[in-house]
Structure formats: structure tokens, C-alpha cells
Amino acid sequence: MLYAASVPSVCLFSNSSSAHFPSRFPKRLVPTRLSVRASLQDNDNGVKVEYTPWLIVGLGNPGNKYHGTRHNVGFEMIDSIAQAQGILMNTIQSKALIGIGSIGEVPILLAKPQTYMNFCGESVGPLAVHYQIPLRHILLVYDEMSLPNGVLRLQPKGGHGHHNGVKSVMGHLDGRREFPRLCIGIGNPPGTMDMKAFLLQKFSSVERKQIDAALEQGVEAVRTLALKGFSKGVDRFNLTQKYKYHKV
């Protein structure tokens, strides 16, 4: 059963508009008034098993102006997960649009920062503290130019790769990089096209089909990750993604 402890379900806010993030990212996050977790009764010995929740954050820019652009595929992945799992994205907290639900018995918190890409860490850091999410359960979803369009890559950790959104998140996690990420390939700008213009451009019809297929595959990858962690299945997933558009 998924539940929010200590407060009524209608109240999903902390006492302040955003949680204060400590100067050093702690090994144990400071307990707060509201937590999201799940418990399952063990029929054999009556012991309740608690599951560590996942914070799944898609990076993008808010507003209709940016809807459907390359730089907003992180938002699209969150929307796809929310739809697949029946999660309502209807609460604003820590400058982010959030929704609470589960994958199986594992609780998940979906978030779309509304701060604009370069400042999205202002949402991720406080949410991680408020909901007591360890680094290993913060999944960041974002666009990646080093991957071909529609190709996905799931990693347990990594650098920022010159992505301003990832830089911001790392900055608000005290420079730590030990958090998972799901990268969605968008390819490189053609010719001498300006990178910013490319990122804020919408996909062609062919690219759009590839991205839509990637979103479906990404939902399944996130389900596997939440239920099984970084198993051999993730390695197979990455290998399949790497060569899925290679012609034999």
C-alpha cells in the first residue's frame, strides 16, 4: 500500500515553499514531516517490508512554447510514465510539477521542474531531501546529443556531459554524480546549425516516430529499473538500444 505518513493526503507541502538543501549532501537524508513509502505484509512471518521510493525527474522547459522540442523529451518521458502508471501530475512542490504513485509495490515520485532547464536543480535537491530519497534512487531523464535520435541509455552514474540541466542538478546535490540517468538521444545539429536553435526545434516526422517508440521503450526500462535495479537486463537494454537502428 502506498501512503503519505503523518499528514492528510490533501497536504503535500512542507512548512516552507522549498526545502533548504544542506551544504553537504548527507549519507542519511534528514527526516521531514512528510514521507512517501510503501509496505508489503510478508505472509510467512508477518514482517512488513518497506521499499525505498524513486524520484524520477524529467528535465525540460515549462510552457507551450517548448512543448515537443528536442530539449523537452525529459518532460515527455515523465508524461509517458504517468500515463502508463495512472499517476496524476497535479501538485506543485519545490518549484516542480509532481505526481505520486507506484510501479508494482515500489513508490515513485514523478517530477517536472518548472524552473527552466538551467535551474532545475532548485527543484531536485529540495525534493530529494523532503522525501528522503537516496542518491541511488534519483533517476534523471534528459536529452542527449551524443546519442542518435531515439536511442536510449540507462546508467547508474555519470558526469554532466556539458548539459546545463544536469550541471544544475549536480550543483544542488553538492557536486555528487552517483545518481542514475536515462538519456534520450536527439542527435547532433546538422552542418553549422546553432546548438540552441537545434535544441529548441521540434522533431521532423521521421524523428518524431523514433522518439515516440523510444518513450514506450523508456517506460518499460524504468519499470524494470524500479523493480529489479541495475541488473543484467539493463546491460541487454543498453546493447539493444545501441544497435537498434544499425542496418545489417
Helices and strands as residue ranges (DSSP letters): E 2-5, E 35-41, E 48-51, E 54-58, G 64-66, G 70-72, H 73-85, E 91-93, E 96-103, E 106-113, G 117-119, H 121-130, G 135-137, E 138-144, E 152-155, H 164-171, E 181-185, H 195-199, H 205-228, H 232-242
